[in-house]
Amino acid sequence: ARISFVRVKYLFLTWLTVLVGSWVLYVQYSAYTELCRGHECKNAICDKYRRGIIDGSACSSLCEEETLYLGRCLSTLPNNQVYTGGWGDHSGIIRCRLGEVVHYELGEEPEPRREPPVFDKPNRGTSVEKFKEMLFNHLKSKLGENANLPSLLGQILSIADGNRDGRVSLPEARSTWALLQMDEVLLSLLLQDRGHTPRFLGYCGDLYMTERIPNAPLYGFSLPWPFVSWVPRGLQRTMDQWFTPSWPRKAKISMGMLELVEDIFHGTYGSFLICDLAALHFSYTDRHELRLTNTQVVVPEEEFRRTIRVLKCETDADCVYGVDCQTSCDRSEKRCREEPVQPNLAKACSVLKDYILRGVPSEMREELERQLYACMALRGNAGQMNMEHSLILNNLKALLWKRISHTKDS
């Protein structure tokens, strides 16, 4: 009887393990099939390419030669497909937009997915000059009046000529127009000249590929999403620090973030705000050069002001754009003020504080800590903010450069 009881117990535990394991596998598979629809993305793009609706530098490699392929799925949203990928000798990140996933009740007849109307502009018969005017007006609406817009327009037209035949065909123009409707693509092109974002490698329709940055995120380690809510924040920060490079290399990476902030503060194409300055949006190369891998967190100041000025408010908490671009509330008018409370530099210093102070040489710790806290105290609506911003930024860069300029990491 005792042996039978033990057998029954083990049979029950085995059955329970199989049941729970099957349920976990089913849930994971369901989530994967909903999130990862790369085959749909490729089929939709290649169908439009073969019909002559779109074209681009990556189309023949993706749809005919199959030398451009989608690898591991990185998608977190079903309509925003993200994959690792390869294209000849290049490894990169491939992104593609799809329509929303439609959920059906049991017994319901599926309907065709309604995808957003793209690739309908410019119309057949549009001249090159008219297309240039369309592009220029689009850039002006995003970035405001700027003397450097013609040079940016030339850069975009060069990318639009995917087959390098000296002219932009209608399918190439449609692909370029669709790409530029995504703000993250435009901002990637703006920032890559200064080396702040991964290089744009090629496109087909609104599918595009960028260079893959090997070390992500900034700390080099991130917990798998099921464990994030279970591990205390203090322990997460400690675990993050275990995977950071040596201090001189962290100093070089930090210099890259300070240079990014400098270049988008009254930069070549106007001013920009980073509205989610978290470590997970940054990576670094094997040479320890910083890259902003998620340009969706960057917004032109012109667009920010246009959006924030129409918001009604009762308290300051109502005046938030993105994750952390906040202004104050004018309670008499019940409208949000346009001036951000914290500039990019103050938020960058908050991110860098834990990163750069750990392992810092003892003889410079006090000075670096003092400068970082002065930086974090910057306010966007201060009267002398521009002067203070420049002074603090230059002091921080000089302090870090003085320490690492003689090392091989510089």
Secondary structure, 3 states (H helix, E strand, C coil): CHHHHHHHHHHHHHHHHHHHHHHHHHHHHHHHHHHCCHHHHHHHHHHHHHCCCCCCCCHHHHHCCCCEEEEEECCCECCEEEEEEEECCEEEEEEEECCCCCCCCCCCCCCCCCCCCCCCCCCCCCCHHHHHHHHHHHHHHHHCCCCCHHHHHHHHHHHHCCCCCCCCCHHHHHHHHHHHCCHHHHHHHHHHCCCCCCCEEEEECCEEEEECCCECCCCCCCCCHHHHCCCCHHHHHHHHHHCCCCHHHHHHHHHHHHHHHHHHCCECCECEEECCCCHHHEEECCCCCEEECCHHHEEEHHHHHHHHCCCECCCHHHCEECCCEECCEECCCCEECCCCCCCHHHHHHHHHHHHHHCCCCHHHHHHHHHHHHHHHCCCCCCCCHHHHHHHHHHHHHHHHHHHHCCCCCC
